[in-house]
Every structure is written in structure tokens, then in C-alpha cells.
Amino acid sequence: MTSNKLPRPWKERAHQPEKKAGGHRYWTTKRDGEVRLRQDDSFPYETPLTVHDMVMGTATKYANYIALGSKHRHGWHLLTYIELYEECRRAAKAFLQIRGCLKHLKAIVQYKEKIQSQLRNLYSWRAFLELGDSIPDDVLNQVIDSQKPNQCCALIYRLVATGPPKAIMLSHDNITWTTWATAQSLPYKHPPEGQEVLVSYLPLSYMAAQIFDMWVTISVAGALYFAQPGALKVSGAPRLPGWAAGAWRVADEGPGP
């Protein structure tokens, strides 16, 4: 992907950083609202970033390093960081293509195996990506450029014992700062000194798993491999993991027979 198609990083887009934005509260219940970022001299912080900027920074700096590995029927499918970034852009454009189709359910995407029955709004992963081929890069870049570190990035549903799940909004800065702080506390290597190899086996809907498995790995340009369903190991992985994060109950029970 040529550099003229890439959106500018947030620090270049912003006329004034979100630092000490006194006009906002520390919390909001509006999905398009903005929050005040916790930045002062007594609190360690990095320049506020969006998640996109964090991913793009790694993809630009470590373009040809392995980013993700997942096992398909015929072996391991590997993506480099630049391939991952381009795949994310294709998926984002596909979402832009279908966002006005339905008010609630947009589509069902089957990311593995072949589609057995042709149904409306049922896509294979490849067919879903092709939906965005007609969306110009400028349209996607406008959406990316509109993002701010102090706005909602992810909506996490927390399961509770009774009643419906509770939704929690997390800002870009919440995710990128937590990622930065976590990575600083771990003895992870960075390319070209070395590349960390990690394994993911917990659902990424868990925010702790998402931070450790995905965002921290991306921030240090590590290689992340996804375990097979129901397995606590990466069977036949090209490289063995150096680190794995998970619930203490899993470690206590062990991998089983």
C-alpha cells in the first residue's frame, strides 16, 4: 500500500492534543461523546493515540514481520504486519458497504470453511472482504481521520449473574495507554533484537485477553498464533510461543491428558 493512501497519524492531524481538555468529563454514556483524558505531571502517559494509529505505526515500522498465524485445513495461514493492516482496511470498507442495509443485524460472516447454503447476507470471509472493493480509500480515511483518542473505540458486554449483559465503552486512549503500560512492565523483545511469539486461546471478547493477546502483541510487533478450538496448545505451530496469558483456573487445571 502506498503512503499517499494512508491516513495521517493522530498527532499530525490534531491542531491541539487532547491534553487537559477541561470541557469534558472523565466519563460519558454517549457513544459519540468525548471524555477528559487523565494527563498530568504526576501520572505517566504517552501521547494519546487511536488504536488505528498504534496498528498503523507497527505495520509501517515492522511491515514484513509475522503478525498473525491461524491454522486452516491445509496448514497455517500467516499474515505479515503490512498484510494484516491491509486486510483490516478491506474489512473496514466492507463494513462501510453494508452499514446502511439493516438497522440491527448487518450480515453473517463465516470466516472458515466453505458456505454450504447460499442465503441473503450470508458471506464467506473472502466474499465479505470483496464487498468493500468498490469503496474508495478516501472514504475510509475520512472515517479514520474523524476518530479521536478520547472517543469510544470498543463496546464490551460484561456478563452478569442476573439480567441482561452490561455494556462498557472504552476509549481509544484507554486501550492504547493500558497496552503501553502493560508492555512496559513485561520483558518483551522488539524487532530487530528479537520477536516475541505468543499464543491466544481465550475469546477476544474478554478485554483482558484482547489487551494481552492482541494489542500488547501488536505494540511490540510480536507474532500471535491462535490455538485450535478446545485446545490449550498450538498443535504443530511453526514456532513455539514464548509467552501466554490466561485465567489462573486454566493454569491450575493444566492442559489435560
For each residue, the residues with C-beta under 8 A, 3 or more apart:
1: 5 6 82 85 86 89
2: 5 6
3: 6
4:
5: 1 2 137 141
6: 1 2 3 56 60 141
7: 13 52 56 141 144 145
8: 12 13 145
9: 12 13 49 53 56 57
10: 13 14 48 49 50 53 147 148 149
11: 14 17 47 49 53
12: 8 9
13: 7 8 9 10 145
14: 10 11 17 18
15:
16: 19
17: 11 14 47 48
18: 14 21 37 48 148 149 150 173
19: 16 37 39 48
20: 36 39 40
21: 18 24 34 36 37 150
22: 36
23: 36
24: 21 28 34 35 36 150
25: 28 35 36
26: 35 36 38
27: 35
28: 24 25 33 34 35 169
29: 33 169
30: 33
31: 152 155 169
32: 151 152
33: 28 29 30 151 152
34: 21 24 28 148 150 151
35: 24 25 26 27 28 150 151 171
36: 20 21 22 23 24 25 26 150
37: 18 19 21 45 48 149 150 171 173
38: 26 43 45
39: 19 20 43 45 48
40: 20 43
41:
42:
43: 38 39 40
44: 181
45: 37 38 39 48 177
46: 49 176 177 180
47: 11 17
48: 10 17 18 19 37 39 45 149 150 172 173 176 177
49: 9 10 11 46 53 54 57 149 172 173 176
50: 10 53 54 144 147 148 149 153 172 176
51: 54 55 153 172 175 176 215
52: 7 55 56 144 147
53: 9 10 11 49 50 56 57 176
54: 49 50 51 57 58 176 179 215 218 219
55: 51 52 58 59 84 85 88 218
56: 6 7 9 52 53 59 60 85
57: 9 49 53 54 60 61
58: 54 55 61 62 81 218 219 221
59: 55 56 62 63 67 81 82 84 85
60: 6 56 57 63
61: 57 58 221
62: 58 59 65 81 191 221
63: 59 60 80 81 82
64: 80 81 82
65: 62 80 81 191 195 221 223
66: 69 78 79 80 195 223
67: 59 79 80 81 83 84 218 221 223 224
68: 78 79 84 223 224 225 226
69: 66 76 77 78 79 223 224 225 226 237 238
70: 76 77 225 226
71: 75 76 77 226 228 234 235 236 237
72: 75 76 77 112
73: 113
74:
75: 71 72
76: 69 70 71 72 225 236 237 238
77: 69 70 71 72
78: 66 68 69 238
79: 66 67 68 69 83 84 87
80: 63 64 65 66 67 83 84
81: 58 59 62 63 64 65 67 84 85 221
82: 1 59 63 64 85 86
83: 67 79 80 86 87
84: 55 59 67 68 79 80 81 87 88
85: 1 55 56 59 81 82 88 89
86: 1 82 83 89 90
87: 79 83 84 90 91 129
88: 55 84 85 91 92
89: 1 85 86 92 93 137 140
90: 86 87 93 94 129 132 133
91: 87 88 94 95 128 129 132
92: 88 89 95 96 132 140 143
93: 89 90 96 97 131 132 133 135 139 140
94: 90 91 97 98 128 129 130 131 132 135
95: 91 92 98 99 106 132
96: 92 93 99 132 135 139 140 143
97: 93 94 131 132 134 135
98: 94 95 101 102 106 107 121 131
99: 95 96 106
100:
101: 98 106 107 121
102: 98 105 106 121
103:
104:
105: 102 108 121
106: 95 98 99 101 102 121
107: 98 101 121 122 123 128
108: 105 119 121 122 123
109: 123 124 125 128
110: 113 115 122 123 124 125
111: 124 125
112: 72 125
113: 73 110
114: 124
115: 110 118 122 123 124 127
116:
117: 122
118: 115 122
119: 108 122
120:
121: 98 101 102 105 106 107 108
122: 107 108 110 115 117 118 119
123: 107 108 109 110 115 127 128 131
124: 109 110 111 114 115 127 128
125: 109 110 111 112 128 129
126: 129 130
127: 115 123 124 130 131
128: 91 94 107 109 123 124 125 131
129: 87 90 91 94 125 126 132 133
130: 94 126 127 133
131: 93 94 97 98 123 127 128 134
132: 90 91 92 93 94 95 96 97 129 135
133: 90 93 129 130
134: 97 131
135: 93 94 96 97 132 139 140
136: 139 140
137: 5 89 140 141
138: 141 142
139: 93 96 135 136 142 143
140: 89 92 93 96 135 136 137 143 144
141: 5 6 7 137 138 144 145
142: 138 139 145 146
143: 92 96 139 140 146 147
144: 7 50 52 140 141 147
145: 7 8 13 141 142
146: 142 143
147: 10 50 52 143 144 151 153 172
148: 10 18 34 50 151 172
149: 10 18 37 48 49 50 171 172 173 176
150: 18 21 24 34 35 36 37 48 171 172 173
151: 32 33 34 35 147 148 171 172
152: 31 32 33 155 169 170 171
153: 50 51 147 170 171 172 174 175
154: 169 170 175 207 210
155: 31 152 167 168 169 170
156: 167 168 169 170 205 207
157: 165 166 167 168 205
158: 165 166 167 168
159: 165
160: 163 164 165 166
161:
162:
163: 160
164: 160
165: 157 158 159 160
166: 157 158 160
167: 155 156 157 158
168: 155 156 157 158
169: 28 29 31 152 154 155 156
170: 152 153 154 155 156 174 175 207
171: 35 37 149 150 151 152 153 174 175
172: 48 49 50 51 147 148 149 150 151 153 175 176
173: 18 37 48 49 149 150 176 177
174: 153 170 171 177 178
175: 51 153 154 170 171 172 178 179 211 215
176: 46 48 49 50 51 53 54 149 172 173 179 180 215
177: 45 46 48 173 174 180 181
178: 174 175 181 182 211 215
179: 54 175 176 182 183 211 215 216 218 219
180: 46 176 177 183 184 219
181: 44 177 178 184 185
182: 178 179 185 186 211 212 216
183: 179 180 186 188 216 219 220
184: 180 181
185: 181 182
186: 182 183 216 243
187:
188: 183 196 216 220 222 243
189: 193 194 195 196 220
190: 193 194 195 220 221
191: 62 65 194 195 221
192:
193: 189 190
194: 189 190 191
195: 65 66 189 190 191 221 222 223
196: 188 189 217 220 222 223 242 243
197: 222 223 225 239 240 241 242 243
198: 213 217 222 223 224 225 241 242 243 244 245
199: 224 225 226 227 233 234 237 241 244
200: 204 209 213 214 224 225 226 227
201: 226 227 231 232 244 246
202: 206 209 213 246 247
203: 206 209
204: 200 209 210 213 214
205: 156 157 210
206: 202 203 209 210
207: 154 156 170 210 211
208: 211 212 245
209: 200 202 203 204 206 212 213 245 246
210: 154 204 205 206 207 213 214 215
211: 175 178 179 182 207 208 214 215 216
212: 182 208 209 215 216 217 245
213: 198 200 202 204 209 210 216 217 224 245
214: 200 204 210 211 217 218 224
215: 51 54 175 176 178 179 210 211 212 218 219
216: 179 182 183 186 188 211 212 213 219 220 222
217: 196 198 212 213 214 220 222 223 224
218: 54 55 58 67 179 214 215 221 222
219: 54 58 179 180 183 215 216
220: 183 188 189 190 196 216 217
221: 58 61 62 65 67 81 190 191 195 218
222: 188 195 196 197 198 216 217 218
223: 65 66 67 68 69 195 196 197 198 217 239
224: 67 68 69 198 199 200 213 214 217
225: 68 69 70 76 197 198 199 200 234 237 238 239 241
226: 68 69 70 71 199 200 201 234
227: 199 200 201 231 232 233 234
228: 71 231 234 235
229:
230:
231: 201 227 228 234 235
232: 201 227 250 255 256
233: 199 227 255
234: 71 199 225 226 227 228 231 237 240 241
235: 71 228 231
236: 71 76
237: 69 71 76 199 225 234 240 241
238: 69 76 78 225
239: 197 223 225
240: 197 234 237
241: 197 198 199 225 234 237 244
242: 196 197 198
243: 186 188 196 197 198
244: 198 199 201 241
245: 198 208 209 212 213
246: 201 202 209 250 251
247: 202 250 251
248: 251 252
249: 252 253
250: 232 246 247 253
251: 246 247 248 254
252: 248 249
253: 249 250 256
254: 251
255: 232 233
256: 232 253
257:
